[in-house]
Amino acid sequence: MKNNTFEELGDVILQAEKILLFPHVNPDGDALGSSAALCRALRKMGKSCYVLIEDKMPANLAFLDRGYFTEDQQIVGRPDLSVCIDCGDEGRFAKRKERFRSAPVTMCIDHHQTTEYYCDFNYVDSKAAACGELIYRLLRVMGAEIDKEIGEAIFTAITTDTGNFQYANTTKESHEIVASLYEAGIDTAGVSVALYENVRLEKMRIKNRVLETMSTICEGRGVIAYVTQDMLKETGALMEETEGIVQELRSIQGVEIAALIKESKSREIRVSLRAKYSADVAAIASAFGGGGHTRAAGCTLHCSLTEAFDILKEKITESLTETDD
């Protein structure tokens, strides 16, 4: 199945009056920034639109919410259109899947290479650095005005998913889109302070505790660390405040694959994976029903933390050995 065009997506959106947007579980800056930008644009067009979430918004992304985000599954009644954003499959919003399917028309806008077409209308581009780039292109085709608020939401999406334009997924188009957003009067410095310099002391404490758990494998080419619920209680930190730690693990000299194991609850382990140069962590994640990008992926394991560590150690070792070959 091939992509629809942005023109086709735009026509479908314009015909709908009540629209629900669905970012993935544990949403990041790209999922929330993309959703906020599209929600703002659709409301300016006179649509009744909300972003349906199931997690508390990370503190550094709360500035995006100007009445757009809700956990109320009954909001807007029966939607005309459901749009999933930055979601490779319905498992990425499992608790909201029934609500998603309550709309007569569904749409997917995503940039994960593991995405399968599961909606009535789809636009998936794994070459896009962030879903925010796709939202920008869609709004341009629809002729929507990109104001300061929309621009800052799109900037948030792109800067966070490119590691502040440091990751290998950053492209010429990433920079060109952000350059065009300056015309809308965006305050990149202000957004950057909110994103990167708005850290609670508890976040620093949990990062230190996580780094103490590091184990290296394959002569330092792989590194695994973990965070438990007890560690969160000890530090007063929230699980979402461990975001970014896996990137720091990857930054260690000589490391090709980094993994952060997160104890969500008893026998539910969420795993974040990152690669630096040539390894494919999406393949590792896919082996366990997860997915993502070649250099950034994730999955969920239903086992103990110790078992998860052993499973990942074996799989990472296997991946690094294949890379050598």
TABELRA-V541277 format. One record per residue. N is the residue number from 1. RES is the residue in one small letter. PSI is psi in radians with two decimals (none if undefined). OMEGA is omega in degrees with one decimal (999 if undefined). NEAR is the number of other ideal C-beta (glycine too) atoms within 8 Angstrom. Layout:
n=N res=RES psi=PSI omega=OMEGA near=NEAR
n=N res=RES psi=PSI omega=OMEGA near=NEAR
This chain:
n=1 res=m psi=2.36 omega=-177.8 near=3
n=2 res=k psi=2.91 omega=178.4 near=2
n=3 res=n psi=2.59 omega=163.3 near=7
n=4 res=n psi=2.96 omega=175.9 near=8
n=5 res=t psi=2.83 omega=175.6 near=7
n=6 res=f psi=-0.55 omega=176.9 near=11
n=7 res=e psi=-0.74 omega=178.9 near=7
n=8 res=e psi=-0.75 omega=178.2 near=9
n=9 res=l psi=-0.75 omega=-179.6 near=14
n=10 res=g psi=-0.72 omega=178.9 near=11
n=11 res=d psi=-0.74 omega=179.1 near=8
n=12 res=v psi=-0.77 omega=-179.2 near=12
n=13 res=i psi=-0.74 omega=-178.1 near=14
n=14 res=l psi=-0.47 omega=179.7 near=8
n=15 res=q psi=-0.31 omega=-177.3 near=6
n=16 res=a psi=2.57 omega=177.1 near=12
n=17 res=e psi=-0.67 omega=-179.6 near=6
n=18 res=k psi=2.05 omega=-171.5 near=13
n=19 res=i psi=2.34 omega=174.3 near=16
n=20 res=l psi=2.37 omega=178.2 near=17
n=21 res=l psi=2.45 omega=-174.0 near=14
n=22 res=f psi=1.64 omega=171.5 near=14
n=23 res=p psi=2.90 omega=-177.8 near=15
n=24 res=h psi=2.84 omega=178.3 near=13
n=25 res=v psi=2.66 omega=-174.4 near=9
n=26 res=n psi=1.00 omega=-171.3 near=7
n=27 res=p psi=2.50 omega=178.4 near=13
n=28 res=d psi=-2.98 omega=-177.6 near=10
n=29 res=g psi=-0.58 omega=179.1 near=12
n=30 res=d psi=-0.84 omega=-178.9 near=14
n=31 res=a psi=-0.80 omega=-177.4 near=15
n=32 res=l psi=-0.68 omega=178.4 near=17
n=33 res=g psi=-0.76 omega=178.2 near=18
n=34 res=s psi=-0.75 omega=-179.0 near=20
n=35 res=s psi=-0.78 omega=-179.8 near=15
n=36 res=a psi=-0.73 omega=-179.8 near=16
n=37 res=a psi=-0.81 omega=-178.7 near=16
n=38 res=l psi=-0.70 omega=179.8 near=15
n=39 res=c psi=-0.79 omega=178.8 near=13
n=40 res=r psi=-0.79 omega=-178.6 near=14
n=41 res=a psi=-0.72 omega=-177.7 near=14
n=42 res=l psi=-0.62 omega=176.1 near=11
n=43 res=r psi=-0.63 omega=177.5 near=10
n=44 res=k psi=-0.38 omega=176.6 near=9
n=45 res=m psi=0.03 omega=178.3 near=8
n=46 res=g psi=0.17 omega=-179.8 near=4
n=47 res=k psi=2.66 omega=169.4 near=11
n=48 res=s psi=1.90 omega=-171.1 near=8
n=49 res=c psi=2.38 omega=175.8 near=14
n=50 res=y psi=2.75 omega=174.1 near=12
n=51 res=v psi=2.01 omega=-177.7 near=15
n=52 res=l psi=2.08 omega=-179.0 near=14
n=53 res=i psi=2.96 omega=177.9 near=10
n=54 res=e psi=0.07 omega=179.5 near=8
n=55 res=d psi=2.69 omega=173.8 near=8
n=56 res=k psi=2.40 omega=179.9 near=5
n=57 res=m psi=2.38 omega=174.1 near=12
n=58 res=p psi=2.48 omega=-175.3 near=9
n=59 res=a psi=-0.65 omega=-176.7 near=7
n=60 res=n psi=-0.09 omega=178.1 near=9
n=61 res=l psi=0.03 omega=-176.3 near=13
n=62 res=a psi=-0.42 omega=-179.3 near=8
n=63 res=f psi=-0.32 omega=179.6 near=6
n=64 res=l psi=-0.37 omega=-172.5 near=13
n=65 res=d psi=1.87 omega=174.2 near=9
n=66 res=r psi=0.93 omega=-179.5 near=7
n=67 res=g psi=0.28 omega=-177.2 near=4
n=68 res=y psi=-0.59 omega=-169.9 near=13
n=69 res=f psi=2.43 omega=-179.2 near=12
n=70 res=t psi=2.66 omega=172.6 near=9
n=71 res=e psi=0.04 omega=-178.8 near=6
n=72 res=d psi=1.83 omega=-176.4 near=6
n=73 res=q psi=-0.23 omega=-178.9 near=7
n=74 res=q psi=0.07 omega=-177.9 near=4
n=75 res=i psi=2.48 omega=179.4 near=8
n=76 res=v psi=0.07 omega=-178.2 near=10
n=77 res=g psi=-2.43 omega=178.3 near=5
n=78 res=r psi=2.03 omega=-178.1 near=7
n=79 res=p psi=2.65 omega=173.3 near=12
n=80 res=d psi=-0.48 omega=-174.6 near=11
n=81 res=l psi=2.35 omega=172.4 near=14
n=82 res=s psi=2.30 omega=-179.2 near=15
n=83 res=v psi=2.06 omega=174.4 near=14
n=84 res=c psi=2.42 omega=-172.9 near=19
n=85 res=i psi=2.15 omega=177.5 near=16
n=86 res=d psi=0.53 omega=-176.5 near=15
n=87 res=c psi=2.09 omega=-179.7 near=15
n=88 res=g psi=-0.41 omega=178.3 near=11
n=89 res=d psi=2.96 omega=-176.2 near=10
n=90 res=e psi=-0.31 omega=175.3 near=10
n=91 res=g psi=-0.29 omega=179.5 near=6
n=92 res=r psi=-0.08 omega=172.7 near=10
n=93 res=f psi=0.84 omega=-171.2 near=15
n=94 res=a psi=-0.69 omega=-177.8 near=8
n=95 res=k psi=-0.27 omega=-179.8 near=6
n=96 res=r psi=0.10 omega=-175.1 near=11
n=97 res=k psi=-0.79 omega=-178.7 near=9
n=98 res=e psi=-0.70 omega=178.3 near=6
n=99 res=r psi=-0.69 omega=177.8 near=10
n=100 res=f psi=-0.77 omega=-177.2 near=14
n=101 res=r psi=-0.08 omega=179.1 near=8
n=102 res=s psi=-0.29 omega=177.7 near=8
n=103 res=a psi=2.52 omega=178.8 near=12
n=104 res=p psi=-0.34 omega=-179.6 near=3
n=105 res=v psi=2.35 omega=178.5 near=11
n=106 res=t psi=2.67 omega=-177.0 near=13
n=107 res=m psi=2.53 omega=177.1 near=15
n=108 res=c psi=2.25 omega=173.6 near=15
n=109 res=i psi=2.03 omega=-171.2 near=15
n=110 res=d psi=2.88 omega=179.1 near=14
n=111 res=h psi=0.39 omega=178.2 near=13
n=112 res=h psi=2.35 omega=-175.9 near=12
n=113 res=q psi=-0.32 omega=-178.9 near=9
n=114 res=t psi=0.05 omega=-177.8 near=12
n=115 res=t psi=2.35 omega=171.6 near=13
n=116 res=e psi=2.54 omega=-179.9 near=6
n=117 res=y psi=2.07 omega=-178.6 near=8
n=118 res=y psi=0.18 omega=-179.8 near=7
n=119 res=c psi=2.98 omega=178.4 near=9
n=120 res=d psi=-0.65 omega=178.7 near=5
n=121 res=f psi=2.38 omega=-174.1 near=12
n=122 res=n psi=2.47 omega=167.3 near=11
n=123 res=y psi=1.90 omega=-177.6 near=14
n=124 res=v psi=2.18 omega=179.8 near=12
n=125 res=d psi=1.75 omega=-177.4 near=8
n=126 res=s psi=-0.18 omega=177.5 near=9
n=127 res=k psi=-0.25 omega=178.3 near=5
n=128 res=a psi=2.33 omega=-178.1 near=10
n=129 res=a psi=-0.52 omega=-177.9 near=13
n=130 res=a psi=2.67 omega=175.4 near=15
n=131 res=c psi=-0.49 omega=178.0 near=16
n=132 res=g psi=-0.54 omega=177.0 near=17
n=133 res=e psi=-0.66 omega=179.9 near=16
n=134 res=l psi=-0.69 omega=176.9 near=14
n=135 res=i psi=-0.72 omega=177.5 near=15
n=136 res=y psi=-0.83 omega=-178.5 near=12
n=137 res=r psi=-0.67 omega=177.8 near=9
n=138 res=l psi=-0.82 omega=-178.5 near=14
n=139 res=l psi=-0.63 omega=177.2 near=13
n=140 res=r psi=-0.78 omega=179.5 near=9
n=141 res=v psi=-0.63 omega=-179.3 near=9
n=142 res=m psi=-0.13 omega=-179.6 near=11
n=143 res=g psi=0.36 omega=-179.3 near=4
n=144 res=a psi=2.50 omega=175.6 near=10
n=145 res=e psi=2.22 omega=176.4 near=6
n=146 res=i psi=1.75 omega=-179.0 near=12
n=147 res=d psi=-3.07 omega=-176.3 near=9
n=148 res=k psi=-0.77 omega=-177.8 near=9
n=149 res=e psi=-0.79 omega=177.6 near=8
n=150 res=i psi=-0.75 omega=-179.8 near=15
n=151 res=g psi=-0.73 omega=-179.1 near=13
n=152 res=e psi=-0.53 omega=176.3 near=12
n=153 res=a psi=-0.72 omega=177.6 near=15
n=154 res=i psi=-0.70 omega=176.4 near=18
n=155 res=f psi=-0.74 omega=177.4 near=15
n=156 res=t psi=-0.80 omega=-179.8 near=17
n=157 res=a psi=-0.80 omega=-175.2 near=20
n=158 res=i psi=-0.78 omega=-177.1 near=17
n=159 res=t psi=-0.63 omega=-178.7 near=15
n=160 res=t psi=-0.68 omega=-177.4 near=14
n=161 res=d psi=-0.21 omega=175.4 near=15
n=162 res=t psi=0.13 omega=-177.9 near=14
n=163 res=g psi=0.83 omega=-176.3 near=9
n=164 res=n psi=0.74 omega=175.4 near=8
n=165 res=f psi=0.46 omega=178.9 near=9
n=166 res=q psi=-0.38 omega=-174.8 near=6
n=167 res=y psi=2.81 omega=-178.0 near=11
n=168 res=a psi=-0.30 omega=-179.5 near=4
n=169 res=n psi=-0.18 omega=179.6 near=10
n=170 res=t psi=2.32 omega=-178.1 near=11
n=171 res=t psi=3.05 omega=174.1 near=8
n=172 res=k psi=-0.71 omega=-179.0 near=5
n=173 res=e psi=-0.61 omega=177.5 near=9
n=174 res=s psi=-0.84 omega=-179.3 near=14
n=175 res=h psi=-0.67 omega=-178.8 near=10
n=176 res=e psi=-0.69 omega=178.9 near=8
n=177 res=i psi=-0.82 omega=179.9 near=12
n=178 res=v psi=-0.69 omega=178.3 near=12
n=179 res=a psi=-0.71 omega=-179.5 near=7
n=180 res=s psi=-0.47 omega=-178.6 near=7
n=181 res=l psi=-0.36 omega=177.3 near=13
n=182 res=y psi=-0.46 omega=178.6 near=9
n=183 res=e psi=-0.41 omega=178.5 near=5
n=184 res=a psi=-0.01 omega=176.7 near=10
n=185 res=g psi=0.43 omega=-177.4 near=7
n=186 res=i psi=2.57 omega=178.2 near=11
n=187 res=d psi=1.53 omega=-176.8 near=8
n=188 res=t psi=-0.60 omega=179.5 near=10
n=189 res=a psi=-0.78 omega=179.8 near=6
n=190 res=g psi=-0.75 omega=178.3 near=7
n=191 res=v psi=-0.71 omega=-179.2 near=14
n=192 res=s psi=-0.67 omega=176.2 near=11
n=193 res=v psi=-0.78 omega=179.2 near=9
n=194 res=a psi=-0.68 omega=-176.7 near=9
n=195 res=l psi=-0.79 omega=-167.4 near=13
n=196 res=y psi=-0.21 omega=-177.5 near=7
n=197 res=e psi=0.78 omega=-177.7 near=7
n=198 res=n psi=0.85 omega=-169.9 near=8
n=199 res=v psi=2.26 omega=173.7 near=7
n=200 res=r psi=2.62 omega=177.8 near=8
n=201 res=l psi=-0.60 omega=179.4 near=6
n=202 res=e psi=-0.57 omega=178.4 near=11
n=203 res=k psi=-0.69 omega=177.9 near=10
n=204 res=m psi=-0.66 omega=-179.0 near=9
n=205 res=r psi=-0.75 omega=-179.6 near=11
n=206 res=i psi=-0.58 omega=177.5 near=15
n=207 res=k psi=-0.76 omega=178.7 near=11
n=208 res=n psi=-0.72 omega=-179.6 near=8
n=209 res=r psi=-0.72 omega=179.7 near=12
n=210 res=v psi=-0.76 omega=-178.7 near=14
n=211 res=l psi=-0.48 omega=177.6 near=10
n=212 res=e psi=-0.33 omega=-177.7 near=6
n=213 res=t psi=0.01 omega=-174.2 near=9
n=214 res=m psi=2.39 omega=170.6 near=9
n=215 res=s psi=2.35 omega=178.3 near=9
n=216 res=t psi=2.60 omega=178.0 near=9
n=217 res=i psi=2.86 omega=177.7 near=10
n=218 res=c psi=0.88 omega=177.3 near=10
n=219 res=e psi=0.69 omega=175.3 near=4
n=220 res=g psi=0.07 omega=-179.8 near=9
n=221 res=r psi=-0.26 omega=174.6 near=10
n=222 res=g psi=2.58 omega=178.1 near=16
n=223 res=v psi=2.40 omega=179.8 near=15
n=224 res=i psi=2.35 omega=174.9 near=15
n=225 res=a psi=2.93 omega=-177.5 near=14
n=226 res=y psi=2.83 omega=174.4 near=12
n=227 res=v psi=2.33 omega=-179.7 near=16
n=228 res=t psi=2.90 omega=176.3 near=8
n=229 res=q psi=-0.62 omega=177.9 near=7
n=230 res=d psi=-0.67 omega=178.3 near=6
n=231 res=m psi=-0.66 omega=177.7 near=12
n=232 res=l psi=-0.73 omega=179.4 near=13
n=233 res=k psi=-0.71 omega=-179.2 near=7
n=234 res=e psi=-0.66 omega=-175.4 near=7
n=235 res=t psi=-0.28 omega=-176.0 near=10
n=236 res=g psi=0.22 omega=-177.7 near=7
n=237 res=a psi=2.86 omega=175.2 near=13
n=238 res=l psi=2.65 omega=-178.5 near=7
n=239 res=m psi=-0.65 omega=-179.5 near=9
n=240 res=e psi=-0.32 omega=179.1 near=9
n=241 res=e psi=0.02 omega=172.6 near=11
n=242 res=t psi=-0.09 omega=177.7 near=13
n=243 res=e psi=2.39 omega=179.4 near=7
n=244 res=g psi=-0.35 omega=-178.5 near=6
n=245 res=i psi=-0.66 omega=-178.9 near=13
n=246 res=v psi=-0.57 omega=175.9 near=12
n=247 res=q psi=-0.66 omega=178.2 near=10
n=248 res=e psi=-0.62 omega=176.5 near=10
n=249 res=l psi=-0.72 omega=179.3 near=15
n=250 res=r psi=-0.51 omega=-175.8 near=13
n=251 res=s psi=-0.18 omega=-179.4 near=6
n=252 res=i psi=2.38 omega=-178.8 near=10
n=253 res=q psi=2.27 omega=177.6 near=3
n=254 res=g psi=-0.22 omega=-178.9 near=6
n=255 res=v psi=2.27 omega=174.9 near=15
n=256 res=e psi=-0.69 omega=178.6 near=12
n=257 res=i psi=2.28 omega=176.7 near=18
n=258 res=a psi=2.48 omega=178.7 near=15
n=259 res=a psi=2.38 omega=173.1 near=16
n=260 res=l psi=2.12 omega=-179.7 near=15
n=261 res=i psi=2.16 omega=-176.6 near=15
n=262 res=k psi=2.09 omega=177.1 near=12
n=263 res=e psi=1.72 omega=-179.2 near=11
n=264 res=s psi=-0.90 omega=174.4 near=8
n=265 res=k psi=-3.10 omega=-176.9 near=6
n=266 res=s psi=2.11 omega=178.3 near=3
n=267 res=r psi=0.53 omega=169.5 near=7
n=268 res=e psi=1.88 omega=-174.7 near=10
n=269 res=i psi=2.12 omega=175.9 near=15
n=270 res=r psi=2.39 omega=-173.6 near=12
n=271 res=v psi=2.28 omega=173.3 near=17
n=272 res=s psi=2.28 omega=-177.0 near=9
n=273 res=l psi=2.45 omega=176.6 near=16
n=274 res=r psi=2.53 omega=175.9 near=14
n=275 res=a psi=2.69 omega=-175.8 near=15
n=276 res=k psi=-0.91 omega=-173.0 near=9
n=277 res=y psi=-1.21 omega=-167.7 near=5
n=278 res=s psi=-0.24 omega=-178.4 near=5
n=279 res=a psi=2.70 omega=-179.5 near=11
n=280 res=d psi=1.66 omega=-179.0 near=8
n=281 res=v psi=-0.30 omega=174.6 near=16
n=282 res=a psi=-0.61 omega=178.3 near=13
n=283 res=a psi=-0.68 omega=177.4 near=8
n=284 res=i psi=-0.84 omega=-178.9 near=16
n=285 res=a psi=-0.70 omega=-178.3 near=16
n=286 res=s psi=-0.54 omega=179.3 near=12
n=287 res=a psi=-0.34 omega=-179.1 near=7
n=288 res=f psi=0.39 omega=177.0 near=11
n=289 res=g psi=0.15 omega=178.3 near=6
n=290 res=g psi=-2.72 omega=-179.9 near=11
n=291 res=g psi=-2.91 omega=-179.5 near=14
n=292 res=g psi=-2.44 omega=-178.6 near=14
n=293 res=h psi=2.92 omega=179.7 near=10
n=294 res=t psi=-0.70 omega=-176.3 near=9
n=295 res=r psi=-0.15 omega=-179.6 near=10
n=296 res=a psi=2.10 omega=-176.6 near=11
n=297 res=a psi=3.07 omega=-179.5 near=15
n=298 res=g psi=2.87 omega=179.1 near=12
n=299 res=c psi=3.00 omega=177.2 near=15
n=300 res=t psi=2.29 omega=178.5 near=12
n=301 res=l psi=2.45 omega=178.6 near=12
n=302 res=h psi=1.47 omega=-177.0 near=6
n=303 res=c psi=-3.08 omega=176.8 near=8
n=304 res=s psi=2.87 omega=179.2 near=7
n=305 res=l psi=-0.72 omega=178.9 near=10
n=306 res=t psi=-0.75 omega=178.3 near=6
n=307 res=e psi=-0.70 omega=178.8 near=9
n=308 res=a psi=-0.72 omega=178.7 near=13
n=309 res=f psi=-0.84 omega=-178.0 near=12
n=310 res=d psi=-0.70 omega=179.2 near=8
n=311 res=i psi=-0.81 omega=-178.0 near=11
n=312 res=l psi=-0.66 omega=178.1 near=13
n=313 res=k psi=-0.78 omega=179.7 near=12
n=314 res=e psi=-0.77 omega=-176.4 near=8
n=315 res=k psi=-0.67 omega=178.6 near=10
n=316 res=i psi=-0.72 omega=177.3 near=15
n=317 res=t psi=-0.75 omega=178.0 near=11
n=318 res=e psi=-0.78 omega=-179.5 near=8
n=319 res=s psi=-0.75 omega=-179.3 near=14
n=320 res=l psi=-0.59 omega=177.3 near=14
n=321 res=t psi=-0.71 omega=177.1 near=9
n=322 res=e psi=-0.65 omega=177.3 near=7
n=323 res=t psi=-0.67 omega=178.6 near=9
n=324 res=d psi=-0.64 omega=-178.7 near=5
n=325 res=d psi=none omega=999 near=4
